[in-house]
Amino acid sequence: MKRALFTFLLTLCAAAAFAQAIFQPLIDLKPGKTIFLYAKDVNAALAAIDDPVVAASCETLALTPKEECGITNPEQMVGDLGQITDINSTARFDIFFPAKPNGQMVVMCPGGGYAVVCTYGEGLYAAQWLLERGITVAVAKHRMPNGHWTVPLDDMQEIFRYCRANAVLWGVNTIGVMGYSAGGHLAASVSTLYVDAATRPDFSILFYPVITFEGEHVEPGTRRNLLGFEDYWNDRRSYTADEYIARQKQYAALKEHYSLEKRVDANTPPTFIVHGQADDVVPVQNSLMYYSRLVECGVRSELQIYDSPKHGFCFFGDELRSHDWLNPEIRSSLNNSLERWLQNL
């Protein structure tokens, strides 16, 4: 009996150790600074997170959020691509400073369907590549919307305001946004729904982005997590006929508003877009619609479409080749194209 109990406990310990190991990043890169947006106390915020990527130097802006997201669960790290879920009062961003800044900065919006934030695969690993090229990086760990659709963009705009205010100190003169999948939807929102010069990015980089919330090319999970469940909007029993009609109109207006191909105009920043034709989650038509509208509006833009990759090929470095979704030759071509585009900015 004792031996069986010992074996069981050993198995549990091994499983826990393995789970912990796979949730660690595969590189040792650490941010130079971590900024909490809304927390009142840094030490309490640090105690509430389960995130190995955090700076030795932390501070909080102690901002008052425009809208609460209604999440009370503690945030958790739930996967080996750094997926963090239930981010609320611990919303933050990590800043990475290159040894020799070239004047450019990228604010990163990792993907995750507005349900999680994939902070390694679409944050930390991309930061390493950008840092090697002299680009300052901020990786956003924004609040989950939980049906409160203004929340993620509010967080991103606060990050942009902070970065603009400190740009000269960091040797930065242009600040762009970079996003993946649902993070691409958020990055495109930043690029088209900005409210002033401080919150408008100077350029935009979109990897396999969700763009439209209407029609046959919708990615339903992203729309649901941002705007709420269809059943919520289609509820007839809890409302009068007039209220139901008003809610239907509101839902239609929100879907139209967050169909970002409709928000592009001549002031949308220069944009680089990457997508896989074989994407089985976010149809490539999302990128095609956005790019087409950019061209119509005369916005400087570039679209790279590859025939083979499916969704989520991320921005891995050489150390993750065994975990890579993208052919090495295509990866090299993509990296060279993006580097050339950034240099030409």
Secondary structure as GFF3:
##gff-version 3
##sequence-region A 1 345
A	DSSP	alpha_helix	2	22	.	.	.	ID=ss1
A	DSSP	beta_strand	33	36	.	.	.	ID=ss2
A	DSSP	alpha_helix	42	47	.	.	.	ID=ss3
A	DSSP	beta_strand	58	60	.	.	.	ID=ss4
A	DSSP	beta_strand	76	77	.	.	.	ID=ss5
A	DSSP	beta_strand	83	85	.	.	.	ID=ss6
A	DSSP	beta_strand	92	96	.	.	.	ID=ss7
A	DSSP	beta_strand	104	109	.	.	.	ID=ss8
A	DSSP	beta_strand	116	118	.	.	.	ID=ss9
A	DSSP	pi_helix	120	124	.	.	.	ID=ss10
A	DSSP	alpha_helix	125	131	.	.	.	ID=ss11
A	DSSP	beta_strand	136	141	.	.	.	ID=ss12
A	DSSP	alpha_helix	151	170	.	.	.	ID=ss13
A	DSSP	beta_strand	174	180	.	.	.	ID=ss14
A	DSSP	alpha_helix	182	192	.	.	.	ID=ss15
A	DSSP	beta_strand	204	207	.	.	.	ID=ss16
A	DSSP	alpha_helix	220	227	.	.	.	ID=ss17
A	DSSP	alpha_helix	230	233	.	.	.	ID=ss18
A	DSSP	alpha_helix	241	257	.	.	.	ID=ss19
A	DSSP	three_ten_helix	260	262	.	.	.	ID=ss20
A	DSSP	beta_strand	271	276	.	.	.	ID=ss21
A	DSSP	alpha_helix	285	296	.	.	.	ID=ss22
A	DSSP	beta_strand	301	306	.	.	.	ID=ss23
A	DSSP	three_ten_helix	318	323	.	.	.	ID=ss24
A	DSSP	alpha_helix	328	344	.	.	.	ID=ss25
###
